[in-house]
Amino acid sequence: MQDGNLISILLVGIGGYGNLYVDELLKNMSRGDFIIAGAVDPIPQNCRNFQKLKEMKIPIFSSVEEFYANSKADLAIISSPIHFHCEQTCIALAEQSNVLCEKPVSATIQESRRMIEARDNAGKIVAVGYQWSYSDAIHALKKDIQSGLFGRAKRFKTIVLWPRNKNYYSRGWAGKIRDSQGKWILDSVASNATAHYLHNMFYVLGKETDESAKPAYLMAELYRANEIENFDTSAVRIYTQNDVELLFYATHAVIETVDPTFCFEFEKGKVLYGDGGDDDENIVAVCNDGTRKVYGDPFENSMNKLWMTIDAIKGLRPVVCGIEAASSHTLCINGMHQSVPQIPHFPENLIRYDENSEITWVEGLSDVIKTCYREWKLPHEIGVSWARAGRKMDLYNYEFFDGEGIG
């Protein structure tokens, strides 16, 4: 580490989500165990603390290559768009930086493997910013699942209805399948805003702390209402390699909000979050014998990922969510795209636009998804007229996303 015991930090992407890292670091300068070595952003003015960074004389560069030409950092925090994650992580590792990369770890599974190779060659750590994976509540739950407290896992389901408006999709890469050079982005409701909650089902089933269950096969239904390339609505059934059924429902094409909600069924009980329990803010286990256990709020201390990664660099703790743990989500997203290579539009007669909120939404969609969640089914299984089942995708030996047929 440079400067004695100070961790030098490079911030890659300081607008958008990167603002949160800037906020967190500036609020905690008094810790005295880190310095901000520099920032990279082609449009740094989009950072709400831009002036503060300038006053602090923190150098700002337009590319990671420009920063590393004359500087070094112990930790690179990568908050750039999805299609830069792999390349920028590999550059940082080659320059002997540890990395905290925002989710998803990469657009494709082959990029994840490239990142693992770069990490191992560098002998550094890479943490991935799925914030629930750094939550005390999730770690306590995962430990109890690993210990067999609830018996065998049977089936899990998660639902998120998060309206997103016109401005959300105005970012150049939002809702895109590829960039202008043909590079995979695969930005969608499931790969970005709600990615944490799809990943979480794999993560809590992992046999070790830094491990996730692996998807074996899946069938997806993907749709769009917004004028984007990719899907804004998804319903998918996944089976893990240990034969646990996972159902995931997420959409941006609604007016109604349903925050992340889940029900995890085991032989000896259920684990609930916002699913009909009397304690919506906390994860609660309800065992078949009537006993209850409260784990806490998984959203508490959402920037734990930053401080836990710094602790890992210091050798005080292991990485709790690295590339391997994050790759199950990437593999799942790749499989979903190949299950439904051509994203269908919702029927035009059901698409609505709210002038005040600038949200494009689908009439009846909230009710459809909530019914599916309640009944553990996909839309085509409850007789919805517009619903179409995707093809079954085997992911056991899936090593390369070629995007065949995807448009």
Secondary structure in CASP SS format (residue, H / E / C, confidence):
PFRMAT SS
TARGET T0000
AUTHOR 0000-0000-0000
METHOD secondary structure of the structure
MODEL  1
M C 1.00
Q C 1.00
D C 1.00
G C 1.00
N C 1.00
L C 1.00
I E 1.00
S E 1.00
I E 1.00
L E 1.00
L E 1.00
V E 1.00
G C 1.00
I C 1.00
G C 1.00
G C 1.00
Y C 1.00
G H 1.00
N H 1.00
L H 1.00
Y H 1.00
V H 1.00
D H 1.00
E H 1.00
L H 1.00
L H 1.00
K H 1.00
N C 1.00
M H 1.00
S H 1.00
R H 1.00
G C 1.00
D C 1.00
F E 1.00
I E 1.00
I E 1.00
A E 1.00
G E 1.00
A E 1.00
V E 1.00
D C 1.00
P C 1.00
I C 1.00
P H 1.00
Q H 1.00
N H 1.00
C C 1.00
R C 1.00
N C 1.00
F H 1.00
Q H 1.00
K H 1.00
L H 1.00
K H 1.00
E H 1.00
M C 1.00
K C 1.00
I C 1.00
P C 1.00
I E 1.00
F E 1.00
S C 1.00
S C 1.00
V H 1.00
E H 1.00
E H 1.00
F H 1.00
Y H 1.00
A H 1.00
N H 1.00
S C 1.00
K C 1.00
A C 1.00
D C 1.00
L E 1.00
A E 1.00
I E 1.00
I E 1.00
S C 1.00
S C 1.00
P C 1.00
I H 1.00
H H 1.00
F H 1.00
H H 1.00
C H 1.00
E H 1.00
Q H 1.00
T H 1.00
C H 1.00
I H 1.00
A H 1.00
L H 1.00
A H 1.00
E C 1.00
Q C 1.00
S C 1.00
N E 1.00
V E 1.00
L E 1.00
C E 1.00
E C 1.00
K C 1.00
P C 1.00
V C 1.00
S C 1.00
A C 1.00
T C 1.00
I H 1.00
Q H 1.00
E H 1.00
S H 1.00
R H 1.00
R H 1.00
M H 1.00
I H 1.00
E H 1.00
A H 1.00
R H 1.00
D H 1.00
N H 1.00
A H 1.00
G C 1.00
K C 1.00
I C 1.00
V E 1.00
A E 1.00
V E 1.00
G C 1.00
Y C 1.00
Q H 1.00
W H 1.00
S H 1.00
Y H 1.00
S C 1.00
D H 1.00
A H 1.00
I H 1.00
H H 1.00
A H 1.00
L H 1.00
K H 1.00
K H 1.00
D H 1.00
I H 1.00
Q H 1.00
S H 1.00
G C 1.00
L C 1.00
F C 1.00
G C 1.00
R C 1.00
A E 1.00
K E 1.00
R E 1.00
F E 1.00
K E 1.00
T E 1.00
I E 1.00
V E 1.00
L E 1.00
W C 1.00
P C 1.00
R C 1.00
N C 1.00
K C 1.00
N C 1.00
Y H 1.00
Y H 1.00
S H 1.00
R C 1.00
G C 1.00
W C 1.00
A C 1.00
G C 1.00
K C 1.00
I C 1.00
R E 1.00
D C 1.00
S C 1.00
Q C 1.00
G C 1.00
K C 1.00
W E 1.00
I C 1.00
L C 1.00
D C 1.00
S C 1.00
V C 1.00
A C 1.00
S C 1.00
N C 1.00
A C 1.00
T C 1.00
A H 1.00
H H 1.00
Y H 1.00
L H 1.00
H H 1.00
N H 1.00
M H 1.00
F H 1.00
Y H 1.00
V H 1.00
L C 1.00
G C 1.00
K C 1.00
E C 1.00
T C 1.00
D C 1.00
E C 1.00
S C 1.00
A C 1.00
K C 1.00
P E 1.00
A E 1.00
Y E 1.00
L E 1.00
M E 1.00
A E 1.00
E E 1.00
L E 1.00
Y E 1.00
R E 1.00
A C 1.00
N C 1.00
E C 1.00
I C 1.00
E C 1.00
N C 1.00
F C 1.00
D C 1.00
T E 1.00
S E 1.00
A E 1.00
V E 1.00
R E 1.00
I E 1.00
Y E 1.00
T E 1.00
Q C 1.00
N C 1.00
D C 1.00
V C 1.00
E E 1.00
L E 1.00
L E 1.00
F E 1.00
Y E 1.00
A E 1.00
T E 1.00
H C 1.00
A C 1.00
V C 1.00
I C 1.00
E C 1.00
T C 1.00
V E 1.00
D E 1.00
P E 1.00
T E 1.00
F E 1.00
C E 1.00
F E 1.00
E E 1.00
F E 1.00
E C 1.00
K C 1.00
G E 1.00
K E 1.00
V E 1.00
L E 1.00
Y E 1.00
G C 1.00
D C 1.00
G C 1.00
G C 1.00
D C 1.00
D C 1.00
D C 1.00
E C 1.00
N C 1.00
I E 1.00
V E 1.00
A E 1.00
V E 1.00
C E 1.00
N C 1.00
D C 1.00
G C 1.00
T C 1.00
R E 1.00
K E 1.00
V E 1.00
Y E 1.00
G E 1.00
D C 1.00
P C 1.00
F C 1.00
E C 1.00
N C 1.00
S C 1.00
M C 1.00
N H 1.00
K H 1.00
L H 1.00
W H 1.00
M H 1.00
T H 1.00
I H 1.00
D H 1.00
A H 1.00
I H 1.00
K C 1.00
G C 1.00
L C 1.00
R C 1.00
P C 1.00
V C 1.00
V C 1.00
C C 1.00
G C 1.00
I H 1.00
E H 1.00
A H 1.00
A H 1.00
S H 1.00
S H 1.00
H H 1.00
T H 1.00
L H 1.00
C H 1.00
I H 1.00
N H 1.00
G H 1.00
M H 1.00
H H 1.00
Q H 1.00
S H 1.00
V C 1.00
P C 1.00
Q C 1.00
I C 1.00
P C 1.00
H E 1.00
F C 1.00
P C 1.00
E H 1.00
N H 1.00
L H 1.00
I E 1.00
R E 1.00
Y E 1.00
D E 1.00
E C 1.00
N C 1.00
S C 1.00
E C 1.00
I E 1.00
T E 1.00
W E 1.00
V E 1.00
E C 1.00
G C 1.00
L H 1.00
S H 1.00
D H 1.00
V H 1.00
I H 1.00
K H 1.00
T H 1.00
C H 1.00
Y H 1.00
R H 1.00
E H 1.00
W C 1.00
K C 1.00
L C 1.00
P H 1.00
H H 1.00
E H 1.00
I H 1.00
G C 1.00
V C 1.00
S C 1.00
W C 1.00
A C 1.00
R C 1.00
A C 1.00
G C 1.00
R C 1.00
K C 1.00
M E 1.00
D E 1.00
L C 1.00
Y C 1.00
N C 1.00
Y C 1.00
E C 1.00
F C 1.00
F C 1.00
D C 1.00
G C 1.00
E C 1.00
G C 1.00
I C 1.00
G C 1.00
END
